[in-house]
Amino acid sequence: MPIDTRDAGVGDGSCHHHCDRDERPLGRVETDFARSVRSLRLRKLAHARPRFGYRRLHVLLRRKGWSIHIKRVRRLYPLQGVQLFS
């Protein structure tokens, strides 16, 4: 039975519904194939442009239509075997 927050004198944002783990929506599940394709694309870009850092590579990936968060690019960039030399 849902609780009417107006009767309790509190706002709607004060009450949250907590569901069981089995009832939670799964969200977007990424496959191993998608991970490997993204990693391969990042590796190709990193080797083609060794002077670019992870931020510029992130911009290139976004321009090419890849939906990837910059934190993920930052985490994956050192794994590609490319280092910036000063």
C-alpha positions as CSV (number, residue, x, y, z in Angstrom):
1,M,0.0,0.0,0.0
2,P,1.6,3.3,-1.1
3,I,2.1,6.0,1.5
4,D,0.5,9.3,0.8
5,T,3.1,11.9,1.7
6,R,0.6,14.7,1.8
7,D,-1.1,13.1,4.8
8,A,2.3,12.8,6.6
9,G,3.2,16.4,6.0
10,V,6.4,15.7,4.1
11,G,7.4,16.4,0.5
12,D,7.4,13.8,-2.3
13,G,11.2,14.0,-2.6
14,S,11.6,12.9,1.1
15,C,10.4,9.4,0.5
16,H,12.3,6.9,-1.7
17,H,11.3,3.5,-2.8
18,H,13.8,0.8,-2.1
19,C,13.4,-2.3,-4.2
20,D,14.9,-5.7,-3.8
21,R,18.0,-6.7,-5.8
22,D,15.9,-9.0,-8.0
23,E,13.5,-6.2,-9.0
24,R,16.1,-3.7,-10.1
25,P,16.3,-2.9,-13.7
26,L,19.4,-4.2,-15.4
27,G,20.3,-1.1,-17.4
28,R,22.5,-1.3,-20.4
29,V,24.5,-4.5,-20.6
30,E,27.7,-4.2,-22.6
31,T,29.0,-7.3,-24.4
32,D,32.6,-8.4,-24.5
33,F,32.5,-7.8,-28.3
34,A,31.5,-4.2,-27.8
35,R,34.3,-3.8,-25.2
36,S,36.9,-5.3,-27.5
37,V,35.8,-3.2,-30.5
38,R,36.0,0.0,-28.4
39,S,39.4,-0.9,-27.0
40,L,40.7,-1.7,-30.5
41,R,39.4,1.6,-31.8
42,L,41.1,3.5,-28.9
43,R,44.4,1.6,-29.5
44,K,44.4,2.5,-33.2
45,L,43.8,6.2,-32.4
46,A,46.4,6.2,-29.7
47,H,49.1,4.7,-32.0
48,A,48.1,6.9,-34.9
49,R,48.4,10.0,-32.8
50,P,50.9,9.3,-30.0
51,R,51.1,13.0,-29.0
52,F,47.4,13.1,-28.1
53,G,46.4,12.6,-24.6
54,Y,43.4,10.8,-23.3
55,R,41.3,14.0,-23.5
56,R,41.9,14.6,-27.1
57,L,41.4,11.0,-27.9
58,H,38.1,11.2,-26.1
59,V,37.1,14.1,-28.4
60,L,38.1,12.1,-31.5
61,L,36.0,9.1,-30.4
62,R,33.0,11.3,-29.7
63,R,33.3,13.0,-33.1
64,K,33.4,9.5,-34.7
65,G,30.1,8.7,-33.0
66,W,31.4,6.6,-30.1
67,S,29.5,7.0,-26.8
68,I,32.2,6.7,-24.2
69,H,32.8,8.5,-20.9
70,I,36.0,10.4,-20.5
71,K,36.8,8.5,-17.2
72,R,36.7,5.3,-19.1
73,V,39.1,6.7,-21.8
74,R,41.4,7.8,-19.0
75,R,41.4,4.4,-17.4
76,L,41.9,2.5,-20.7
77,Y,44.5,4.9,-22.2
78,P,47.6,3.6,-20.3
79,L,46.6,0.0,-21.1
80,Q,47.2,0.8,-24.8
81,G,50.9,0.9,-24.5
82,V,51.3,4.5,-25.6
83,Q,53.2,7.0,-23.5
84,L,53.6,10.7,-24.0
85,F,57.2,11.8,-24.1
86,S,58.2,15.4,-23.3
